[in-house]
Amino acid sequence: MPIAVNIHVREMELDNRLKEYVESRVSKLDHYLNILDEADVDLRHAPTARSVEDRQVAQLTVRGKGALLRAEERTADIYASVDAVLAKIQRQIDKYKGRRWRARGDGRKMAEILSKESEKAIEDADQIASRKRFHLVPMSEAEAIEQMSLLGYEDFFIFYNGDTSEVNVLYRRFDGTLGLIESEVV
């Protein structure tokens, strides 16, 4: 099944040449990982970037069954940004595949491998330095933005969205705007 490619642009025009280039390059990602369903490509011109070399921004988010990968690249040319972000996603896919589909050429059973991985996960859990527990009060997105501001949280705020009955994360993006992560159990 081919990947659904969604292209969003800000502060720039999307001509047919760029659209076809992005669609053709991004649609080939399913050759690397066949569980991918959807790819969101955000292209923007950032005129307020500190350097001229960082003004053309390409952000790519790919989703599939059990996989969510995201990368962003900035260059002076939008085509170079698209190529760079695709290279970064391909490296992330290789890393993802390495974790998920390890070769078992030595004849070990999968249960044996999984038990060793679960032991390692328990060891990794000992590295957590602090745990916090807090009660989630149902609120709307507007109330969450207000709470985030009132509490002085600059990076992120976790809340229970009373409208959707989901746990959401409100976060500040690089450009100063806010983003919202909506949880979804797969």
C-alpha positions as CSV (number, residue, x, y, z in Angstrom):
1,M,0.0,0.0,0.0
2,P,1.5,3.4,-1.0
3,I,2.2,6.0,1.6
4,A,-0.3,8.9,1.7
5,V,1.8,12.1,1.4
6,N,0.4,15.3,2.9
7,I,2.3,18.5,2.0
8,H,1.8,21.7,4.0
9,V,3.5,25.0,3.2
10,R,3.9,28.2,5.1
11,E,5.5,31.5,4.0
12,M,6.2,30.1,0.5
13,E,4.5,29.0,-2.7
14,L,4.2,25.3,-3.6
15,D,4.8,25.0,-7.3
16,N,4.1,21.8,-9.2
17,R,7.8,21.0,-9.6
18,L,8.4,21.0,-5.8
19,K,5.2,19.1,-5.1
20,E,6.1,16.3,-7.6
21,Y,9.7,16.2,-6.2
22,V,8.5,15.8,-2.6
23,E,5.8,13.3,-3.5
24,S,8.1,11.1,-5.6
25,R,10.9,11.1,-3.0
26,V,8.7,10.6,0.1
27,S,6.5,7.9,-1.5
28,K,9.6,5.7,-1.8
29,L,10.0,5.4,2.0
30,D,7.8,2.4,2.1
31,H,10.6,0.5,0.3
32,Y,12.6,1.0,3.5
33,L,9.9,0.2,6.0
34,N,6.7,-1.4,4.6
35,I,4.5,-0.6,7.7
36,L,4.4,3.1,6.9
37,D,0.9,4.5,6.1
38,E,1.2,8.3,6.1
39,A,3.8,11.0,5.7
40,D,3.3,14.7,6.6
41,V,5.7,17.1,5.0
42,D,5.9,20.7,6.3
43,L,7.8,23.1,4.2
44,R,8.4,26.7,5.2
45,H,10.5,29.7,4.6
46,A,11.8,31.1,7.9
47,P,12.7,34.8,7.2
48,T,13.6,35.4,10.8
49,A,16.3,32.7,10.9
50,R,19.6,33.8,12.3
51,S,21.5,32.6,9.2
52,V,20.6,32.7,5.6
53,E,21.7,29.1,5.5
54,D,18.8,28.1,7.8
55,R,15.9,29.7,6.1
56,Q,14.4,26.8,4.1
57,V,12.9,24.3,6.5
58,A,11.6,20.8,5.7
59,Q,10.0,18.8,8.5
60,L,8.9,15.2,7.9
61,T,6.7,13.0,10.1
62,V,6.0,9.4,9.1
63,R,3.4,7.2,10.7
64,G,2.7,3.5,10.5
65,K,1.6,0.6,12.6
66,G,3.6,1.1,15.8
67,A,6.0,3.6,14.3
68,L,6.2,7.4,14.5
69,L,9.4,9.1,13.2
70,R,10.1,12.8,12.8
71,A,12.9,14.9,11.4
72,E,13.6,18.5,10.5
73,E,16.4,20.0,8.4
74,R,17.3,23.6,7.5
75,T,19.4,24.7,4.6
76,A,19.5,27.6,2.1
77,D,17.7,25.6,-0.6
78,I,14.3,23.9,-0.1
79,Y,15.3,20.9,-2.3
80,A,18.4,20.4,-0.3
81,S,16.3,20.6,2.9
82,V,14.0,17.9,1.5
83,D,16.9,15.6,0.6
84,A,18.6,16.2,4.0
85,V,15.4,15.4,6.0
86,L,14.8,12.3,3.9
87,A,18.3,11.1,4.7
88,K,17.7,11.7,8.4
89,I,14.4,9.7,8.3
90,Q,16.1,6.9,6.4
91,R,18.7,6.7,9.2
92,Q,15.9,6.6,11.8
93,I,14.2,3.8,9.9
94,D,17.4,1.8,9.8
95,K,17.7,2.3,13.6
96,Y,14.0,1.4,14.1
97,K,14.4,-1.8,12.0
98,G,17.5,-2.7,13.9
99,R,15.6,-2.6,17.2
100,R,12.5,-4.4,15.9
101,W,13.8,-7.0,13.4
102,R,17.1,-8.3,14.7
103,A,18.5,-11.2,12.7
104,R,18.6,-14.5,14.6
105,G,21.2,-16.2,12.5
106,D,22.6,-18.0,15.6
107,G,19.5,-20.3,16.0
108,R,18.3,-18.7,19.2
109,K,14.5,-18.7,19.8
110,M,12.6,-15.4,19.8
111,A,11.5,-16.0,23.4
112,E,15.1,-16.1,24.5
113,I,15.9,-12.9,22.8
114,L,12.8,-11.1,24.2
115,S,13.6,-12.2,27.7
116,K,17.1,-10.7,27.5
117,E,15.6,-7.5,26.1
118,S,13.1,-7.3,29.0
119,E,15.9,-7.8,31.5
120,K,17.8,-4.9,29.8
121,A,14.6,-2.7,29.9
122,I,14.4,-3.4,33.7
123,E,18.1,-2.4,34.0
124,D,17.4,0.8,32.0
125,A,14.5,1.7,34.3
126,D,17.0,1.9,37.2
127,Q,18.5,4.9,35.3
128,I,15.4,7.0,36.0
129,A,16.4,9.6,38.5
130,S,13.1,11.1,39.4
131,R,9.4,10.1,39.2
132,K,6.5,12.5,39.6
133,R,2.8,11.8,39.9
134,F,0.1,14.3,39.5
135,H,-3.6,14.3,39.0
136,L,-5.1,15.2,35.6
137,V,-8.0,17.5,35.8
138,P,-10.3,17.7,32.7
139,M,-9.9,20.9,30.9
140,S,-10.2,22.4,27.4
141,E,-7.3,23.3,25.2
142,A,-7.8,27.1,26.0
143,E,-7.7,26.3,29.7
144,A,-4.5,24.2,29.2
145,I,-2.8,27.1,27.4
146,E,-3.8,29.4,30.3
147,Q,-2.6,26.9,32.9
148,M,0.7,26.5,31.1
149,S,1.2,30.3,31.1
150,L,0.1,30.7,34.8
151,L,2.4,27.9,36.0
152,G,5.4,29.3,34.0
153,Y,5.9,26.1,32.0
154,E,7.8,27.2,28.9
155,D,8.4,23.8,27.2
156,F,5.4,21.5,27.7
157,F,2.2,20.9,29.7
158,I,0.4,17.6,30.1
159,F,-3.4,17.7,30.5
160,Y,-6.6,15.6,30.2
161,N,-8.6,17.0,27.4
162,G,-12.2,17.0,28.6
163,D,-13.6,17.5,25.1
164,T,-11.9,14.5,23.6
165,S,-11.4,12.3,26.7
166,E,-7.7,11.9,25.9
167,V,-4.4,12.8,27.5
168,N,-2.7,15.6,25.5
169,V,0.6,17.4,25.6
170,L,0.8,21.0,24.8
171,Y,4.3,22.1,23.8
172,R,6.2,25.1,22.6
173,R,7.7,24.8,19.1
174,F,11.0,26.2,17.9
175,D,9.3,29.2,16.2
176,G,7.5,30.1,19.5
177,T,4.0,28.8,18.5
178,L,2.3,26.1,20.4
179,G,1.8,22.5,19.3
180,L,-0.6,19.8,20.6
181,I,0.1,16.1,20.8
182,E,-3.0,14.0,20.9
183,S,-2.6,10.5,22.3
184,E,-3.9,7.5,20.4
185,V,-3.8,4.0,21.6
186,V,-3.0,1.6,18.8
